[in-house]
Amino acid sequence: MMSKTQLPHISEDVLELYAMGRLSDSELEPVEEHLLVCHACQDALQETDDFVRAIRVAARELESQPIAVPWWRKWFTMPAPMLGVAACALLALLVFIPRDRPVASVDLQTMRGPETPAIAPKDASLTLNLSLSGLETEGPLRIEVADAVGNIVRKTEATRSGEKATAKAEGLKSGIYWVRLYAGTELLREYGLTVR
């Protein structure tokens, strides 16, 4: 591998391999010949030997010490498939359990001019209170909620109570809506609603 004529000293890598006993027979002979005559390489070998010895002692100490188990591992030990099932169950709970929506009650009036439409919070559980003053209709009432371009986004029954009808509308997004009150197929009134 190396001879005294090629390099004046042995490299650190070769000294380390020599100290660990990892040199082949053909590499070993020139290294040992050089070490017989070179005091600088002998000193370097002594440092390398000390280093290798310290590493081996540290490795033995680590092997003899028990592995520290985190506190949470002692309480939460379960096989990987069970852990996967538990994680899926938790995810399903977070995704599929309905969250409480804000609740708002909105009084709607018919619009015949530049009046400002009623305002409601977005994504809320709305109770729509529709004025029935001046209407003399019998039978069940229903409402349809249409967006600004006329698409029906909600349909529900309305409950009559004197001069007022009440209906529920869940989770409307921000926008302008028209709440239409029907008795059967007859459109009775239309109310403006802005959701913000």
Backbone as ProteinMPNN parsed JSONL, in Angstrom:
{"seq_chain_A": "MMSKTQLPHISEDVLELYAMGRLSDSELEPVEEHLLVCHACQDALQETDDFVRAIRVAARELESQPIAVPWWRKWFTMPAPMLGVAACALLALLVFIPRDRPVASVDLQTMRGPETPAIAPKDASLTLNLSLSGLETEGPLRIEVADAVGNIVRKTEATRSGEKATAKAEGLKSGIYWVRLYAGTELLREYGLTVR", "coords_chain_A": {"N_chain_A": [[0.829, -1.189, 0.0], [1.792, 1.336, 0.939], [5.035, 2.744, 1.01], [8.193, 3.482, 2.638], [9.569, 5.182, 0.99], [7.709, 6.434, -0.633], [5.864, 8.023, 0.909], [6.486, 10.286, 3.547], [5.259, 9.987, 6.059], [2.733, 7.986, 7.731], [-0.695, 8.01, 6.822], [-3.544, 9.341, 8.651], [-5.889, 7.866, 8.321], [-4.943, 5.327, 7.549], [-3.464, 4.68, 9.833], [-5.552, 4.488, 11.661], [-7.018, 2.293, 10.642], [-5.011, 0.358, 11.004], [-4.777, 0.373, 13.814], [-7.254, -0.662, 14.466], [-6.989, -3.181, 13.487], [-7.559, -3.79, 10.815], [-6.147, -3.929, 8.446], [-4.933, -5.49, 5.465], [-2.689, -8.317, 4.907], [-0.782, -7.627, 2.968], [-0.81, -4.852, 3.12], [-0.081, -4.427, 5.713], [2.654, -4.99, 6.239], [4.443, -2.849, 5.107], [3.566, -0.71, 6.705], [4.176, -1.47, 9.343], [6.983, -1.614, 9.099], [7.611, 1.077, 8.667], [6.705, 2.191, 11.071], [8.6, 1.211, 12.859], [10.791, 2.884, 12.578], [9.948, 5.538, 12.609], [9.348, 8.06, 14.777], [7.399, 10.076, 14.952], [5.133, 8.973, 13.669], [4.775, 6.844, 15.402], [3.958, 8.173, 17.724], [1.594, 9.308, 16.74], [0.201, 6.94, 16.234], [-0.109, 6.029, 18.853], [-1.908, 7.961, 19.866], [-4.082, 7.423, 18.205], [-4.601, 4.756, 18.951], [-5.406, 5.216, 21.613], [-7.72, 6.688, 21.151], [-9.334, 4.822, 19.696], [-9.574, 2.84, 21.668], [-10.991, 4.276, 23.626], [-13.401, 4.675, 22.268], [-14.305, 2.036, 22.0], [-14.671, 1.339, 24.699], [-16.708, 3.141, 25.394], [-18.731, 2.218, 23.686], [-19.188, -0.346, 24.749], [-20.177, 0.383, 27.262], [-22.534, 1.681, 26.534], [-23.931, -0.472, 25.423], [-24.345, -2.017, 27.682], [-26.077, -0.521, 29.233], [-29.523, -0.111, 30.069], [-32.099, 0.595, 27.694], [-33.635, 3.678, 27.722], [-37.031, 4.121, 28.165], [-39.496, 6.232, 26.942], [-41.838, 7.999, 29.045], [-44.467, 8.138, 28.086], [-44.626, 5.993, 26.41], [-44.832, 3.811, 28.038], [-47.423, 3.942, 28.91], [-48.967, 4.05, 26.617], [-48.901, 1.695, 24.874], [-49.42, -0.114, 22.103], [-50.127, -2.434, 19.497], [-49.046, -1.839, 16.114], [-51.15, -2.132, 14.066], [-53.433, -1.722, 15.651], [-52.967, 0.844, 16.545], [-53.178, 2.212, 14.135], [-55.915, 1.791, 13.552], [-57.037, 3.16, 15.698], [-56.17, 5.762, 15.111], [-57.533, 6.23, 12.701], [-60.173, 6.114, 13.616], [-60.234, 8.351, 15.313], [-59.794, 10.384, 13.429], [-62.121, 10.092, 11.895], [-64.022, 10.856, 13.784], [-63.363, 13.562, 14.109], [-63.9, 14.552, 11.563], [-66.537, 13.785, 10.86], [-68.307, 14.343, 12.972], [-70.815, 16.558, 13.693], [-70.267, 20.007, 14.009], [-71.038, 22.562, 16.347], [-72.929, 25.12, 15.1], [-72.99, 28.69, 14.796], [-75.882, 30.356, 16.025], [-78.571, 32.185, 14.73], [-81.216, 34.54, 14.683], [-83.345, 35.85, 12.31], [-85.209, 38.556, 11.208], [-87.386, 38.926, 8.591], [-88.591, 41.15, 6.125], [-90.965, 42.077, 3.631], [-89.83, 43.391, 0.515], [-90.165, 46.415, -1.168], [-88.936, 48.424, -2.387], [-86.157, 50.588, -2.058], [-85.338, 49.451, 0.358], [-83.15, 48.113, 2.841], [-81.957, 44.831, 2.765], [-82.433, 42.118, 5.141], [-79.77, 41.121, 7.342], [-77.546, 38.428, 7.865], [-75.367, 36.127, 9.669], [-72.72, 34.292, 8.066], [-72.595, 30.728, 7.432], [-74.164, 30.016, 9.61], [-76.692, 28.659, 11.832], [-79.708, 29.417, 10.917], [-82.686, 30.987, 11.993], [-85.391, 31.88, 10.347], [-87.607, 34.5, 10.365], [-90.533, 35.283, 9.031], [-92.586, 37.866, 7.901], [-96.093, 37.811, 7.893], [-98.063, 39.622, 7.637], [-101.06, 40.941, 6.371], [-101.548, 38.817, 4.687], [-103.882, 36.321, 3.79], [-103.945, 33.436, 3.812], [-104.457, 29.914, 3.87], [-103.409, 26.64, 5.041], [-100.428, 24.575, 4.592], [-97.174, 26.082, 4.701], [-94.234, 26.813, 2.807], [-90.733, 27.413, 2.237], [-88.358, 28.635, -0.117], [-84.957, 29.148, -0.65], [-83.128, 31.18, -2.635], [-80.172, 31.823, -4.513], [-78.247, 34.725, -5.666], [-78.317, 34.474, -8.454], [-80.519, 32.958, -8.907], [-80.521, 30.223, -8.366], [-81.824, 27.546, -6.506], [-81.032, 27.039, -3.216], [-81.812, 26.113, -0.738], [-84.615, 24.357, 0.621], [-87.5, 24.232, 2.588], [-89.984, 23.488, 5.12], [-92.31, 25.841, 6.526], [-93.351, 27.173, 9.634], [-96.382, 28.347, 10.814], [-97.39, 31.086, 12.843], [-99.579, 33.058, 14.006], [-99.145, 36.29, 12.825], [-96.795, 35.647, 11.645], [-94.331, 33.575, 10.061], [-92.134, 30.845, 10.534], [-88.975, 29.486, 9.728], [-86.222, 27.213, 9.179], [-82.831, 27.602, 8.191], [-79.805, 26.318, 7.219], [-76.336, 26.95, 7.392], [-75.671, 28.94, 5.256], [-73.617, 30.354, 2.762], [-71.529, 33.303, 2.296], [-73.197, 35.951, 0.652], [-75.863, 37.183, -1.526], [-79.279, 36.593, -1.097], [-82.585, 35.357, -1.946], [-85.501, 34.878, -0.243], [-88.188, 32.922, -0.65], [-91.625, 32.676, -0.104], [-94.062, 30.203, -0.095], [-97.4, 28.992, -0.591], [-98.552, 26.006, -1.091], [-98.276, 25.82, -4.522], [-98.31, 28.443, -5.035], [-96.681, 31.538, -5.112], [-96.237, 33.591, -2.44], [-94.827, 35.683, -1.136], [-91.701, 37.525, -1.367], [-88.53, 37.817, 0.106], [-85.66, 39.753, 0.908], [-82.258, 38.821, 1.639], [-79.146, 39.218, 3.047], [-76.095, 37.626, 3.43], [-73.308, 37.574, 5.461]], "CA_chain_A": [[0.0, 0.0, 0.0], [2.677, 2.49, 0.958], [6.396, 2.419, 1.44], [8.887, 4.612, 3.253], [10.077, 6.086, -0.038], [6.624, 7.191, -1.258], [5.337, 9.035, 1.822], [7.319, 10.37, 4.737], [4.5, 9.539, 7.233], [1.52, 7.198, 7.472], [-1.897, 8.855, 6.962], [-4.394, 9.065, 9.82], [-6.828, 6.801, 7.97], [-4.232, 4.045, 7.581], [-3.169, 4.415, 11.238], [-6.796, 4.076, 12.3], [-7.261, 0.915, 10.204], [-3.993, -0.465, 11.654], [-5.119, 0.275, 15.228], [-8.442, -1.507, 14.593], [-6.684, -4.507, 12.951], [-8.309, -3.958, 9.57], [-5.278, -3.902, 7.262], [-4.606, -6.802, 4.91], [-1.281, -8.687, 5.094], [0.079, -6.873, 2.045], [-0.764, -3.464, 3.587], [0.444, -4.428, 7.076], [4.123, -5.027, 6.292], [5.103, -1.544, 4.983], [3.177, 0.155, 7.826], [4.976, -1.862, 10.509], [8.375, -1.218, 8.849], [7.691, 2.533, 8.863], [6.526, 2.47, 12.492], [9.837, 0.859, 13.575], [11.81, 3.93, 12.462], [9.391, 6.91, 12.637], [8.784, 8.396, 16.092], [6.187, 10.893, 14.768], [4.03, 8.051, 13.383], [4.545, 6.071, 16.62], [3.145, 9.033, 18.595], [0.258, 9.393, 16.133], [-0.438, 5.645, 16.457], [-0.495, 5.979, 20.263], [-3.14, 8.762, 19.978], [-5.14, 6.674, 17.524], [-4.927, 3.63, 19.827], [-6.161, 5.745, 22.752], [-9.039, 7.062, 20.636], [-10.066, 3.591, 19.395], [-9.864, 2.207, 22.95], [-12.064, 5.054, 24.262], [-14.64, 4.403, 21.53], [-14.743, 0.675, 22.344], [-15.176, 1.376, 26.078], [-17.997, 3.842, 25.357], [-19.697, 1.328, 23.037], [-19.549, -1.395, 25.714], [-21.016, 0.995, 28.292], [-23.864, 1.901, 25.96], [-24.596, -1.769, 25.28], [-24.706, -2.554, 28.997], [-27.114, 0.301, 29.851], [-30.858, -0.363, 29.504], [-32.618, 1.674, 26.854], [-34.651, 4.459, 28.426], [-38.316, 4.148, 27.477], [-40.221, 7.446, 27.312], [-42.969, 7.747, 29.952], [-45.72, 7.944, 27.355], [-44.569, 4.673, 25.785], [-45.267, 2.843, 29.039], [-48.877, 4.006, 29.031], [-49.625, 3.93, 25.318], [-48.294, 0.645, 24.056], [-50.381, -0.928, 21.371], [-49.56, -2.863, 18.221], [-49.198, -0.876, 15.013], [-52.487, -2.137, 13.45], [-54.39, -1.109, 16.573], [-52.691, 2.276, 16.527], [-53.764, 2.702, 12.881], [-57.372, 1.808, 13.704], [-57.35, 4.256, 16.62], [-55.964, 7.025, 14.396], [-58.643, 6.379, 11.745], [-61.38, 6.423, 14.38], [-60.131, 9.741, 15.75], [-59.996, 11.222, 12.244], [-63.543, 10.037, 11.549], [-64.744, 11.689, 14.746], [-63.112, 14.979, 13.823], [-64.475, 14.94, 10.276], [-67.963, 13.517, 10.697], [-69.157, 14.85, 14.049], [-71.215, 17.931, 13.373], [-69.837, 21.042, 14.942], [-72.094, 23.526, 16.644], [-72.881, 26.336, 14.301], [-73.609, 29.83, 15.467], [-77.33, 30.433, 15.825], [-79.029, 33.566, 14.546], [-82.614, 34.73, 14.332], [-83.385, 36.962, 11.35], [-86.553, 39.019, 10.862], [-87.448, 39.304, 7.173], [-89.718, 41.979, 5.709], [-91.056, 42.145, 2.173], [-89.132, 44.57, -0.008], [-90.883, 47.034, -2.275], [-88.187, 49.582, -2.852], [-84.727, 50.591, -1.74], [-85.056, 49.01, 1.718], [-81.981, 47.255, 3.014], [-82.381, 43.476, 3.156], [-81.956, 41.63, 6.443], [-78.385, 40.64, 7.295], [-77.342, 37.251, 8.717], [-73.983, 35.651, 9.637], [-72.498, 33.133, 7.202], [-72.414, 29.403, 8.033], [-74.892, 29.937, 10.885], [-77.991, 27.997, 11.859], [-80.603, 30.575, 10.902], [-84.131, 30.921, 12.154], [-85.934, 32.962, 9.519], [-88.927, 34.954, 10.804], [-91.118, 35.957, 7.866], [-93.812, 38.606, 8.195], [-97.272, 37.373, 7.123], [-99.111, 40.647, 7.755], [-101.781, 41.215, 5.136], [-101.823, 37.583, 3.942], [-104.986, 35.531, 4.319], [-103.875, 32.136, 3.163], [-104.527, 28.764, 4.761], [-102.636, 25.483, 4.601], [-98.993, 24.556, 4.918], [-96.294, 27.036, 4.028], [-92.857, 26.363, 2.604], [-89.863, 28.457, 1.701], [-87.208, 28.305, -0.95], [-83.918, 30.172, -0.593], [-82.436, 31.22, -3.928], [-79.001, 32.712, -4.514], [-78.396, 35.939, -6.481], [-78.598, 34.147, -9.852], [-81.778, 32.232, -8.978], [-80.411, 28.8, -8.02], [-82.417, 27.204, -5.211], [-79.995, 26.441, -2.367], [-82.469, 25.481, 0.415], [-86.077, 24.232, 0.631], [-87.942, 23.725, 3.89], [-91.342, 23.851, 5.56], [-92.394, 26.986, 7.427], [-94.368, 27.025, 10.665], [-97.158, 29.577, 10.958], [-97.764, 31.466, 14.2], [-100.182, 34.389, 13.928], [-98.72, 37.135, 11.701], [-95.4, 35.334, 11.354], [-93.961, 32.193, 9.725], [-90.76, 30.586, 10.945], [-88.329, 28.379, 9.014], [-84.793, 27.048, 9.47], [-81.898, 27.538, 7.052], [-78.492, 25.98, 7.778], [-75.049, 27.121, 6.738], [-75.583, 29.689, 3.997], [-72.343, 31.032, 2.528], [-71.661, 34.748, 2.058], [-73.831, 36.292, -0.618], [-77.205, 37.775, -1.508], [-80.276, 35.54, -1.29], [-84.004, 35.678, -1.956], [-86.28, 33.88, 0.488], [-89.518, 32.931, -1.26], [-92.643, 32.009, 0.705], [-95.087, 29.58, -0.926], [-98.52, 28.206, -0.069], [-98.727, 25.089, -2.224], [-97.404, 26.262, -5.624], [-98.477, 29.888, -5.178], [-95.679, 32.4, -4.472], [-96.931, 34.605, -1.657], [-93.947, 36.83, -0.91], [-90.265, 37.324, -1.533], [-87.791, 38.612, 1.099], [-84.225, 39.861, 0.636], [-81.392, 38.404, 2.73], [-77.698, 39.293, 2.78], [-75.334, 36.811, 4.369], [-71.896, 38.018, 5.516]], "C_chain_A": [[0.867, 1.243, 0.0], [4.058, 2.028, 1.4], [7.041, 3.664, 1.982], [9.35, 5.61, 2.203], [8.963, 6.921, -0.656], [6.136, 8.321, -0.358], [6.207, 9.087, 3.065], [6.592, 9.864, 5.994], [3.262, 8.777, 6.795], [0.312, 8.107, 7.699], [-2.713, 8.429, 8.174], [-5.359, 7.918, 9.543], [-6.171, 5.43, 8.056], [-3.882, 3.686, 9.023], [-4.416, 3.914, 11.976], [-7.137, 2.632, 11.924], [-6.277, -0.049, 10.867], [-4.346, -0.693, 13.127], [-6.334, -0.633, 15.437], [-8.21, -2.908, 14.048], [-7.405, -4.792, 11.653], [-7.439, -3.888, 8.314], [-5.023, -5.326, 6.788], [-3.111, -7.075, 5.105], [-0.364, -7.874, 4.19], [0.211, -5.412, 2.463], [-0.049, -3.364, 4.939], [1.972, -4.298, 7.116], [4.772, -3.657, 6.124], [4.765, -0.593, 6.138], [4.033, -0.173, 9.045], [6.45, -1.499, 10.332], [8.556, 0.266, 9.115], [7.6, 2.881, 10.346], [7.774, 2.139, 13.324], [10.825, 2.021, 13.601], [11.281, 5.343, 12.65], [8.713, 7.179, 13.978], [7.502, 9.23, 15.974], [4.981, 9.991, 14.511], [3.729, 7.168, 14.592], [3.673, 6.873, 17.593], [1.705, 9.141, 18.066], [-0.509, 8.095, 16.334], [-0.906, 5.536, 17.902], [-1.793, 6.774, 20.485], [-4.32, 8.032, 19.355], [-5.582, 5.488, 18.366], [-5.776, 4.092, 21.008], [-7.599, 6.093, 22.339], [-9.896, 5.817, 20.387], [-10.465, 2.888, 20.69], [-11.02, 2.938, 23.647], [-13.409, 4.786, 23.585], [-15.176, 3.023, 21.9], [-15.313, 0.633, 23.765], [-16.558, 2.035, 26.109], [-19.076, 2.954, 24.737], [-20.141, 0.224, 23.992], [-20.464, -0.836, 26.808], [-22.435, 1.231, 27.781], [-24.627, 0.59, 25.822], [-25.067, -2.302, 26.62], [-25.833, -1.763, 29.664], [-28.471, -0.038, 29.235], [-31.311, 0.856, 28.697], [-33.735, 2.37, 27.616], [-35.917, 4.524, 27.58], [-39.037, 5.415, 27.901], [-41.459, 7.106, 28.151], [-44.249, 7.436, 29.2], [-45.783, 6.582, 26.697], [-45.06, 3.595, 26.749], [-46.792, 2.798, 29.115], [-49.596, 3.718, 27.725], [-48.912, 2.908, 24.454], [-49.413, -0.135, 23.404], [-49.747, -1.297, 20.031], [-49.883, -1.865, 17.114], [-50.576, -0.941, 14.35], [-53.536, -1.486, 14.347], [-54.215, 0.409, 16.601], [-53.282, 2.899, 15.266], [-55.274, 2.81, 12.961], [-57.785, 2.965, 14.613], [-57.206, 5.608, 15.923], [-57.094, 7.266, 13.406], [-59.939, 6.738, 12.465], [-61.376, 7.874, 14.842], [-60.359, 10.697, 14.584], [-61.468, 11.249, 11.844], [-64.367, 10.891, 12.504], [-64.582, 13.164, 14.431], [-63.806, 15.434, 12.549], [-66.0, 14.848, 10.279], [-68.855, 13.989, 11.83], [-69.531, 16.287, 13.717], [-70.759, 18.901, 14.457], [-71.006, 21.996, 15.179], [-71.891, 24.766, 15.793], [-73.431, 27.484, 15.119], [-75.1, 29.882, 15.112], [-77.71, 31.903, 15.699], [-80.501, 33.556, 14.166], [-82.693, 35.989, 13.472], [-84.835, 37.29, 11.026], [-86.532, 39.522, 9.431], [-88.725, 40.09, 6.91], [-89.755, 41.972, 4.186], [-90.423, 43.443, 1.713], [-89.898, 45.103, -1.206], [-90.129, 48.211, -2.84], [-86.738, 49.458, -2.431], [-84.398, 50.135, -0.315], [-83.828, 48.1, 1.735], [-82.446, 45.869, 3.428], [-81.811, 43.111, 4.524], [-80.555, 41.063, 6.268], [-78.238, 39.488, 8.295], [-75.88, 36.822, 8.63], [-73.85, 34.404, 8.751], [-72.289, 31.87, 8.03], [-73.119, 29.244, 9.374], [-76.149, 29.093, 10.713], [-79.017, 29.116, 12.009], [-82.038, 30.181, 11.186], [-84.678, 32.136, 11.42], [-87.359, 33.255, 9.986], [-89.51, 35.812, 9.691], [-92.446, 36.606, 8.248], [-94.936, 38.108, 7.28], [-98.371, 38.427, 7.14], [-99.715, 40.922, 6.379], [-102.065, 39.972, 4.311], [-102.96, 36.826, 4.605], [-105.003, 34.185, 3.625], [-103.895, 31.041, 4.218], [-103.606, 27.672, 4.229], [-101.153, 25.616, 4.922], [-98.201, 25.558, 4.076], [-94.921, 26.395, 3.841], [-92.043, 27.524, 2.076], [-88.816, 27.822, 0.795], [-86.233, 29.467, -0.818], [-83.148, 30.081, -1.906], [-81.251, 32.175, -3.828], [-79.227, 33.855, -5.503], [-78.711, 35.639, -7.944], [-79.836, 33.268, -10.014], [-81.699, 30.747, -8.671], [-80.987, 28.56, -6.629], [-81.348, 26.48, -4.39], [-80.584, 25.77, -1.124], [-83.973, 25.438, 0.152], [-86.458, 23.661, 1.978], [-89.373, 24.162, 4.162], [-91.249, 25.044, 6.501], [-93.548, 26.747, 8.402], [-95.052, 28.375, 10.877], [-97.493, 29.805, 12.425], [-98.273, 32.9, 14.146], [-99.753, 35.12, 12.665], [-97.287, 36.824, 11.258], [-95.268, 33.859, 10.979], [-92.485, 32.037, 10.073], [-90.227, 29.385, 10.182], [-86.85, 28.367, 9.367], [-84.01, 27.003, 8.161], [-80.505, 27.359, 7.638], [-77.357, 26.376, 6.84], [-75.017, 27.815, 5.389], [-74.225, 30.389, 3.917], [-72.594, 32.526, 2.311], [-72.287, 34.996, 0.694], [-75.189, 36.936, -0.405], [-78.183, 36.668, -1.865], [-81.669, 36.137, -1.329], [-84.722, 34.537, -1.259], [-87.704, 34.0, -0.031], [-90.475, 32.093, -0.427], [-93.754, 31.517, -0.222], [-96.175, 28.964, -0.061], [-98.899, 27.292, -1.22], [-97.745, 25.486, -3.315], [-97.456, 27.773, -5.81], [-97.403, 30.648, -4.394], [-96.429, 33.518, -3.763], [-96.095, 35.872, -1.501], [-92.509, 36.44, -1.183], [-89.546, 38.308, -0.605], [-86.314, 38.624, 0.701], [-83.407, 39.474, 1.86], [-79.929, 38.509, 2.271], [-76.968, 38.514, 3.868], [-73.886, 37.238, 4.292], [-71.138, 37.185, 6.501]], "O_chain_A": [[0.696, 2.117, -0.85], [4.195, 1.02, 2.094], [6.522, 4.768, 1.82], [9.506, 6.79, 2.516], [9.229, 8.013, -1.158], [6.008, 9.458, -0.811], [6.62, 8.049, 3.581], [7.244, 9.361, 6.909], [2.802, 8.896, 5.66], [0.29, 8.884, 8.653], [-2.589, 7.305, 8.661], [-5.619, 7.095, 10.42], [-6.763, 4.483, 8.573], [-3.986, 2.521, 9.408], [-4.33, 3.017, 12.815], [-7.505, 1.837, 12.789], [-6.661, -1.154, 11.251], [-4.23, -1.81, 13.631], [-6.438, -1.3, 16.467], [-9.104, -3.751, 14.121], [-7.821, -5.925, 11.413], [-7.977, -3.796, 7.211], [-4.912, -6.251, 7.592], [-2.353, -6.161, 5.431], [0.722, -7.475, 4.611], [1.238, -4.788, 2.192], [0.523, -2.323, 5.263], [2.511, -3.566, 7.947], [5.613, -3.309, 6.953], [5.591, 0.241, 6.509], [4.555, 0.726, 9.705], [7.108, -1.117, 11.299], [9.547, 0.672, 9.722], [8.322, 3.754, 10.829], [7.979, 2.73, 14.385], [11.613, 2.138, 14.539], [12.071, 6.269, 12.834], [7.66, 6.619, 14.284], [6.609, 9.102, 16.812], [3.913, 10.22, 15.077], [2.581, 6.778, 14.804], [2.761, 6.324, 18.211], [0.739, 9.075, 18.825], [-1.716, 8.116, 16.575], [-1.988, 5.006, 18.159], [-2.678, 6.318, 21.208], [-5.42, 8.024, 19.907], [-6.777, 5.225, 18.495], [-6.754, 3.436, 21.364], [-8.555, 5.832, 23.069], [-11.048, 5.761, 20.816], [-11.586, 2.391, 20.798], [-11.92, 2.301, 24.194], [-14.436, 4.682, 24.257], [-16.382, 2.862, 22.092], [-16.32, -0.03, 24.009], [-17.47, 1.541, 26.773], [-20.212, 2.939, 25.211], [-21.324, -0.11, 24.049], [-21.41, -1.501, 27.231], [-23.41, 1.01, 28.499], [-25.831, 0.541, 26.074], [-26.094, -2.977, 26.685], [-26.483, -2.28, 30.572], [-28.571, -0.233, 28.024], [-30.942, 1.992, 28.994], [-34.667, 1.725, 28.096], [-35.879, 4.932, 26.419], [-39.183, 5.662, 29.098], [-42.054, 6.041, 27.98], [-45.028, 6.579, 29.616], [-46.871, 6.062, 26.449], [-45.634, 2.59, 26.328], [-47.378, 1.743, 29.356], [-50.713, 3.199, 27.729], [-48.375, 3.252, 23.401], [-50.247, -0.739, 24.079], [-48.925, -0.55, 19.5], [-50.876, -1.141, 17.183], [-51.147, 0.116, 14.083], [-54.423, -0.782, 13.864], [-55.19, 1.158, 16.671], [-53.832, 3.999, 15.321], [-55.857, 3.791, 12.501], [-58.761, 3.664, 14.337], [-58.031, 6.499, 16.123], [-57.569, 8.394, 13.281], [-60.713, 7.567, 11.985], [-62.401, 8.552, 14.771], [-61.043, 11.71, 14.737], [-62.001, 12.302, 11.494], [-65.303, 11.571, 12.084], [-65.547, 13.928, 14.479], [-64.253, 16.577, 12.462], [-66.677, 15.734, 9.758], [-70.073, 14.032, 11.658], [-68.661, 17.129, 13.49], [-70.862, 18.629, 15.653], [-71.848, 22.199, 14.304], [-70.818, 25.37, 15.778], [-74.24, 27.283, 16.025], [-75.503, 29.491, 14.017], [-77.236, 32.752, 16.455], [-80.968, 32.686, 13.431], [-82.184, 37.047, 13.843], [-85.601, 36.416, 10.621], [-85.767, 40.424, 9.088], [-89.798, 39.745, 7.405], [-88.718, 41.874, 3.53], [-90.465, 44.457, 2.409], [-90.237, 44.364, -2.131], [-90.649, 48.926, -3.697], [-86.161, 48.37, -2.443], [-83.3, 50.399, 0.176], [-83.526, 47.415, 0.758], [-83.249, 45.741, 4.352], [-80.844, 43.709, 4.996], [-80.194, 40.587, 5.192], [-78.735, 39.559, 9.419], [-75.213, 37.111, 7.637], [-74.755, 33.57, 8.696], [-71.861, 31.934, 9.182], [-72.71, 28.418, 10.191], [-76.605, 28.848, 9.596], [-79.176, 29.688, 13.087], [-82.536, 29.173, 10.684], [-84.453, 33.277, 11.826], [-88.211, 32.367, 9.999], [-89.045, 36.923, 9.438], [-93.315, 35.969, 8.843], [-94.765, 37.997, 6.066], [-99.491, 38.16, 6.706], [-99.014, 41.107, 5.385], [-102.773, 40.067, 3.308], [-103.003, 36.7, 5.828], [-105.962, 33.839, 2.935], [-103.402, 31.23, 5.33], [-103.091, 27.763, 3.114], [-100.696, 26.63, 5.449], [-98.52, 25.831, 2.919], [-94.507, 25.542, 4.626], [-92.584, 28.491, 1.538], [-88.454, 26.653, 0.93], [-86.632, 30.63, -0.867], [-82.589, 29.037, -2.241], [-81.317, 33.199, -3.148], [-80.292, 33.94, -6.114], [-79.317, 36.472, -8.617], [-80.172, 32.874, -11.13], [-82.724, 30.066, -8.712], [-80.673, 29.287, -5.687], [-80.826, 25.445, -4.805], [-79.919, 24.935, -0.512], [-84.538, 26.349, -0.454], [-85.827, 22.722, 2.464], [-89.898, 25.075, 3.525], [-90.243, 25.236, 7.184], [-94.584, 26.191, 8.036], [-94.4, 29.397, 11.089], [-97.83, 28.874, 13.157], [-97.489, 33.846, 14.229], [-99.97, 34.628, 11.557], [-96.647, 37.631, 10.583], [-95.986, 33.005, 11.5], [-91.694, 32.968, 9.926], [-90.928, 28.389, 10.006], [-86.294, 29.377, 9.798], [-84.464, 26.443, 7.163], [-80.071, 28.162, 8.464], [-77.431, 26.152, 5.631], [-74.384, 27.312, 4.46], [-73.751, 30.949, 4.906], [-73.739, 32.955, 2.161], [-71.95, 34.337, -0.29], [-75.61, 37.198, 0.721], [-77.961, 35.902, -2.803], [-81.919, 37.237, -0.836], [-84.573, 33.373, -1.633], [-88.35, 35.037, 0.123], [-90.18, 30.948, -0.085], [-94.311, 32.276, -1.015], [-95.92, 28.482, 1.043], [-99.493, 27.733, -2.204], [-96.534, 25.496, -3.092], [-96.735, 28.324, -6.642], [-97.228, 30.444, -3.193], [-97.157, 34.291, -4.386], [-96.583, 36.983, -1.706], [-92.135, 35.268, -1.23], [-89.906, 39.484, -0.536], [-85.787, 37.623, 0.216], [-83.804, 39.758, 2.99], [-79.543, 37.955, 1.242], [-77.195, 38.715, 5.061], [-73.294, 37.268, 3.214], [-69.941, 37.395, 6.696]]}, "name": "protein", "num_of_chains": 1, "seq": "MMSKTQLPHISEDVLELYAMGRLSDSELEPVEEHLLVCHACQDALQETDDFVRAIRVAARELESQPIAVPWWRKWFTMPAPMLGVAACALLALLVFIPRDRPVASVDLQTMRGPETPAIAPKDASLTLNLSLSGLETEGPLRIEVADAVGNIVRKTEATRSGEKATAKAEGLKSGIYWVRLYAGTELLREYGLTVR"}
